[in-house]
């Protein structure tokens, strides 16, 4: 039986990257191929990917989901939007000295008011909100909200974060956390990859705040993921089929791209269209779509660490993380990257 303790490690706090590298593609790249580890730079990527291979990117855009406000009683609140369902409704986490009651009003950023409908989510961890009065939540959060940096980044969002915590190809607004593997790509690197015959395809998965939530159960079989929206275009499905027919490899840029692709193939056939997923990938999972994965280093005991362990093998990931810590790699959202090779599925020893 797998437990959360199987995915724990000790990370020196100074290795948690607080700011992005000087240039997007200036990060380091650790290649993990079974038992083999190779240190490199992210700019090595064009020589590590063959002509005819396919990179699949998540083109979601991070919204300004963090807002501060006051309840009718005067109590201060912090609201973290999890999802904007439509121009008038959203689901959010709320931090307050006392949880707001259904029907109560919250004035956010002295600019607009929302009404609390009630609790929602698998464990009632979110609040359903409705805009009180005229307006559009998409426009209001963009105008008055703040970029929601991860909890392990100690500073509030600054001007540099406004650009560097978005990918250069972000276009579909809706995420509350960046698909961080994509942060390493700049336009020059993308151009070089295209020139070398690497194909590109796109999907959209709106990353939720649940990506930072810890696993609160010891037995992984009892854990339930937060659901996230995604859309897989038919053009991407067609590109994957074309690359497969030519013996090319499908490379997911980030765990979000991988999760969307694998979720869309759960019944055995990769299907285009909009959907939601709560897929929880742990060791023993058989990957149907993705052959290689570009990803950052992940939090201890996190579902993403479990996912990469399923993909590359538990022993390989444990060795990679030990090596990365000893070699002083930078960790998490603004940190360095890995290029992982898929292994035959097996459970952790």
C-alpha positions as CSV (number, residue, x, y, z in Angstrom):
1,X,0.0,0.0,0.0
2,X,1.4,3.4,-1.0
3,X,1.4,6.1,1.6
4,X,2.1,9.8,1.5
5,X,5.3,9.2,3.4
6,X,6.7,7.3,0.4
7,X,7.0,10.6,-1.4
8,X,8.7,12.7,1.3
9,X,12.1,14.3,1.1
10,X,14.0,17.1,3.0
11,X,14.7,20.2,1.0
12,X,17.0,23.0,2.2
13,X,14.8,26.1,2.2
14,X,17.4,28.1,0.3
15,X,16.9,25.9,-2.8
16,X,13.3,27.1,-3.1
17,X,13.5,29.6,-6.0
18,X,12.0,33.0,-4.9
19,X,12.6,34.8,-8.2
20,X,12.9,33.6,-11.9
21,X,16.2,33.1,-13.6
22,X,17.7,36.1,-15.4
23,X,16.4,34.7,-18.7
24,X,13.6,32.2,-19.2
25,X,15.8,29.6,-20.8
26,X,18.8,30.1,-18.5
27,X,17.6,27.4,-16.1
28,X,19.3,24.1,-15.6
29,X,17.9,20.8,-17.0
30,X,18.4,17.4,-15.4
31,X,17.8,14.5,-17.8
32,X,16.4,11.4,-16.1
33,X,16.5,8.2,-18.1
34,X,16.0,5.2,-15.9
35,X,19.1,5.1,-13.7
36,X,21.0,7.6,-15.8
37,X,21.2,11.3,-14.7
38,X,22.7,14.0,-16.9
39,X,23.2,17.6,-16.0
40,X,22.6,20.3,-18.6
41,X,21.0,23.5,-19.5
42,X,17.5,24.2,-20.8
43,X,19.0,25.6,-24.0
44,X,20.2,22.0,-24.7
45,X,16.6,21.0,-25.4
46,X,16.7,21.4,-29.2
47,X,19.4,18.7,-29.5
48,X,17.5,16.4,-27.1
49,X,14.3,16.3,-29.1
50,X,14.2,14.7,-32.5
51,X,12.8,16.2,-35.7
52,X,9.2,14.9,-36.0
53,X,8.6,14.7,-32.3
54,X,5.7,16.6,-30.8
55,X,5.7,19.1,-27.9
56,X,2.3,19.6,-26.3
57,X,1.9,22.9,-24.5
58,X,-0.7,24.1,-22.1
59,X,-1.7,27.6,-23.2
60,X,-3.7,28.6,-20.1
61,X,-3.2,32.1,-18.7
62,X,-3.1,33.0,-15.0
63,X,-5.8,35.3,-13.9
64,X,-5.4,37.9,-11.0
65,X,-7.2,35.6,-8.6
66,X,-6.0,37.0,-5.2
67,X,-8.2,39.7,-3.7
68,X,-8.5,41.3,-0.3
69,X,-11.7,42.7,1.2
70,X,-14.1,43.1,4.1
71,X,-17.2,41.4,5.3
72,X,-20.3,43.4,6.3
73,X,-19.1,43.0,9.9
74,X,-15.9,44.7,9.0
75,X,-13.8,41.6,9.3
76,X,-10.9,41.3,6.8
77,X,-10.9,38.5,4.3
78,X,-8.6,37.1,1.6
79,X,-10.2,35.6,-1.4
80,X,-8.4,33.2,-3.7
81,X,-10.5,32.5,-6.8
82,X,-10.4,28.8,-7.7
83,X,-12.6,29.1,-10.8
84,X,-14.7,31.7,-12.6
85,X,-17.7,29.7,-13.8
86,X,-19.3,32.6,-15.7
87,X,-19.3,36.4,-15.7
88,X,-21.3,36.4,-12.4
89,X,-20.3,33.3,-10.5
90,X,-17.0,32.0,-9.1
91,X,-15.7,29.3,-6.6
92,X,-13.1,30.5,-4.2
93,X,-11.1,29.8,-1.1
94,X,-11.7,32.4,1.7
95,X,-9.4,33.1,4.6
96,X,-11.1,35.0,7.5
97,X,-11.2,34.9,11.3
98,X,-14.7,33.5,10.9
99,X,-16.1,31.8,7.8
100,X,-18.6,33.9,6.0
101,X,-22.2,32.7,6.2
102,X,-24.5,32.0,3.2
103,X,-26.1,35.3,2.1
104,X,-23.4,37.5,3.5
105,X,-21.7,40.1,1.4
106,X,-18.0,40.8,0.9
107,X,-16.6,44.0,-0.6
108,X,-13.4,43.2,-2.5
109,X,-10.6,45.7,-3.1
110,X,-13.1,48.5,-2.4
111,X,-14.3,48.0,-6.0
112,X,-17.0,45.4,-6.2
113,X,-19.2,43.2,-4.0
114,X,-19.9,39.4,-4.0
115,X,-22.5,37.4,-2.2
116,X,-21.6,34.1,-0.5
117,X,-24.0,31.4,-1.8
118,X,-22.5,28.6,0.4
119,X,-19.8,26.0,0.6
120,X,-18.9,23.7,-2.3
121,X,-16.3,21.2,-3.2
122,X,-15.7,17.5,-2.3
123,X,-14.8,18.5,1.3
124,X,-16.6,21.9,1.4
125,X,-13.3,23.5,1.1
126,X,-14.5,26.2,-1.3
127,X,-17.2,28.9,-1.3
128,X,-19.6,29.6,-4.1
129,X,-19.7,33.3,-4.8
130,X,-22.1,35.5,-6.9
131,X,-21.4,39.0,-8.2
132,X,-23.7,41.5,-6.5
133,X,-24.6,44.3,-8.9
134,X,-23.5,44.9,-12.4
135,X,-20.2,43.9,-14.0
136,X,-18.2,40.9,-15.2
137,X,-16.0,38.9,-12.8
138,X,-13.4,38.3,-15.5
139,X,-12.9,42.0,-16.0
140,X,-13.2,42.9,-12.4
141,X,-10.6,40.5,-11.2
142,X,-8.2,41.5,-14.0
143,X,-8.7,45.2,-13.0
144,X,-8.5,44.9,-9.2
145,X,-7.0,41.5,-8.4
146,X,-3.4,40.5,-7.7
147,X,-1.3,37.7,-9.3
148,X,-1.6,34.6,-7.1
149,X,2.0,33.5,-6.5
150,X,2.5,30.1,-4.9
151,X,2.5,30.0,-1.0
152,X,6.2,29.0,-0.9
153,X,7.2,32.3,-2.7
154,X,7.7,34.8,0.2
155,X,7.2,38.1,-1.7
156,X,4.0,39.6,-3.0
157,X,3.7,39.7,-6.8
158,X,5.9,42.4,-8.3
159,X,6.2,43.9,-11.8
160,X,8.6,41.2,-12.9
161,X,6.2,38.4,-11.8
162,X,3.4,39.9,-14.0
163,X,5.4,38.7,-17.0
164,X,7.5,35.9,-15.8
165,X,4.8,34.0,-14.0
166,X,3.1,33.6,-17.4
167,X,4.3,31.5,-20.3
168,X,5.1,33.4,-23.5
169,X,2.3,31.5,-25.3
170,X,-0.4,32.0,-22.6
171,X,-3.7,33.0,-24.2
172,X,-6.7,31.4,-22.6
173,X,-7.4,33.0,-19.2
174,X,-8.6,30.9,-16.4
175,X,-5.7,29.4,-14.3
176,X,-4.9,30.5,-10.8
177,X,-1.4,28.9,-11.0
178,X,1.0,28.8,-13.9
179,X,1.9,25.6,-15.8
180,X,5.5,26.2,-14.7
181,X,7.4,23.8,-17.0
182,X,6.4,26.2,-19.8
183,X,8.0,29.2,-18.1
184,X,11.4,28.1,-19.4
185,X,10.5,28.6,-23.0
186,X,11.2,31.9,-24.7
187,X,10.5,32.9,-28.3
188,X,14.1,32.3,-29.4
189,X,14.1,28.7,-28.1
190,X,10.7,28.0,-29.6
191,X,12.0,29.3,-33.0
192,X,15.0,27.0,-32.7
193,X,12.9,24.0,-32.0
194,X,10.6,24.7,-35.0
195,X,13.6,25.2,-37.2
196,X,14.9,21.7,-36.2
197,X,11.6,20.1,-37.2
198,X,10.0,19.7,-33.8
199,X,6.2,20.0,-34.0
200,X,4.0,22.0,-31.6
201,X,0.4,21.4,-30.4
202,X,-1.7,23.0,-27.8
203,X,-4.3,22.3,-25.2
204,X,-5.8,24.3,-22.3
205,X,-6.0,23.1,-18.7
206,X,-6.9,25.8,-16.2
207,X,-4.7,25.0,-13.2
208,X,-6.6,25.3,-9.9
209,X,-5.4,26.4,-6.5
210,X,-5.8,22.7,-5.4
211,X,-2.4,22.1,-7.1
212,X,-0.8,23.4,-3.9
213,X,-3.1,21.5,-1.5
214,X,-1.3,18.9,0.6
215,X,-2.4,15.2,0.6
216,X,-4.2,15.0,3.9
217,X,-4.6,11.2,4.0
218,X,-1.9,8.7,4.7
219,X,-3.4,6.0,2.3
220,X,-3.2,7.4,-1.2
221,X,-6.2,5.3,-2.3
222,X,-8.3,7.6,-0.1
223,X,-7.2,10.9,-1.7
224,X,-9.5,12.8,-4.0
225,X,-8.1,15.4,-6.5
226,X,-9.6,18.8,-7.1
227,X,-11.3,18.8,-10.5
228,X,-9.9,21.0,-13.2
229,X,-11.3,22.1,-16.6
230,X,-9.5,21.4,-19.8
231,X,-10.1,21.5,-23.6
232,X,-8.2,19.3,-26.0
233,X,-8.5,20.5,-29.6
234,X,-9.2,18.1,-32.5
235,X,-6.0,19.5,-34.2
236,X,-3.9,18.2,-31.3
237,X,-5.5,14.8,-31.4
238,X,-4.8,14.7,-35.1
239,X,-1.2,15.8,-34.6
240,X,-0.6,13.1,-32.0
241,X,-2.0,10.4,-34.4
242,X,0.2,11.8,-37.2
243,X,3.3,11.7,-35.1
244,X,2.6,8.3,-33.8
245,X,2.2,7.0,-37.3
246,X,5.7,8.3,-38.1
247,X,7.2,6.8,-34.9
248,X,7.6,10.2,-33.4
249,X,7.3,10.8,-29.6
250,X,4.8,12.8,-27.7
251,X,6.4,15.1,-25.2
252,X,4.2,16.8,-22.6
253,X,5.4,20.2,-21.5
254,X,4.4,20.0,-17.8
255,X,2.3,17.8,-15.7
256,X,-0.8,19.8,-16.6
257,X,-0.5,18.9,-20.3
258,X,0.2,15.3,-19.3
259,X,-2.9,15.1,-17.0
260,X,-5.1,16.5,-19.7
261,X,-3.9,14.1,-22.4
262,X,-4.1,11.1,-20.1
263,X,-7.6,12.1,-18.9
264,X,-8.8,12.5,-22.5
265,X,-7.7,8.9,-23.2
266,X,-9.2,7.2,-20.1
267,X,-11.5,5.0,-22.2
268,X,-8.6,3.9,-24.5
269,X,-9.2,6.4,-27.3
270,X,-7.9,10.0,-27.2
271,X,-10.9,12.2,-27.6
272,X,-11.1,16.0,-28.3
273,X,-13.4,18.4,-26.6
274,X,-14.0,20.2,-23.3
275,X,-14.0,18.2,-20.1
276,X,-13.1,18.1,-16.5
277,X,-10.6,15.8,-14.8
278,X,-9.8,14.7,-11.3
279,X,-7.3,12.1,-12.5
280,X,-4.9,11.0,-9.8
281,X,-1.8,9.4,-11.3
282,X,0.3,7.2,-8.9
283,X,2.9,4.5,-9.5
284,X,1.5,1.6,-11.4
285,X,-0.5,3.8,-13.8
286,X,-0.1,2.9,-17.5
287,X,0.4,6.0,-19.6
288,X,-1.5,5.9,-22.9
289,X,-0.4,9.1,-24.7
290,X,2.8,10.7,-23.3
291,X,6.3,9.4,-24.0
292,X,8.5,12.1,-22.4
293,X,7.8,14.8,-19.9
294,X,9.3,18.2,-19.3
295,X,8.7,19.3,-15.7
296,X,9.9,21.2,-12.7
297,X,10.9,19.9,-9.3
298,X,7.8,19.3,-7.1
299,X,6.8,19.7,-3.4
300,X,7.4,16.8,-0.9
301,X,4.3,14.6,-0.5
302,X,2.6,16.3,-3.4
303,X,0.4,14.6,-6.0
304,X,2.8,15.9,-8.7
305,X,5.7,14.2,-7.1
306,X,3.6,11.0,-7.2
307,X,2.8,11.6,-10.9
308,X,6.5,12.0,-11.9
309,X,7.4,8.9,-9.9
310,X,4.7,7.0,-11.8
311,X,6.2,8.3,-15.1
312,X,9.9,7.9,-14.6
313,X,10.0,5.3,-11.8
314,X,10.2,5.8,-8.0
315,X,13.8,4.9,-7.7
316,X,14.9,7.1,-10.6
317,X,13.0,10.1,-9.2
318,X,14.4,9.6,-5.7
319,X,17.9,9.5,-7.1
320,X,17.2,12.5,-9.3
321,X,16.0,14.6,-6.3
322,X,18.9,13.5,-4.2
323,X,21.3,14.6,-7.0
324,X,19.4,17.8,-7.6
325,X,19.7,18.8,-3.9
326,X,23.4,17.9,-3.8
327,X,24.0,19.8,-7.0
328,X,22.1,22.9,-5.8
329,X,19.3,22.9,-8.4
330,X,16.6,25.5,-7.9
331,X,13.2,24.0,-6.9
332,X,9.5,24.6,-7.6
333,X,7.7,27.2,-9.8
334,X,10.7,29.5,-10.5
335,X,13.2,26.7,-10.3
336,X,15.0,24.4,-12.8
337,X,13.6,21.6,-15.0
338,X,13.8,17.9,-15.7
339,X,13.4,15.9,-18.9
340,X,11.9,12.5,-18.0
341,X,11.8,9.3,-20.0
342,X,8.8,7.0,-19.5
343,X,9.5,3.7,-17.8
344,X,7.4,0.5,-17.9
345,X,4.7,0.9,-15.2
346,X,5.5,-0.6,-11.9
347,X,4.7,0.0,-8.3
348,X,7.2,1.7,-5.9
349,X,9.3,-0.7,-3.9
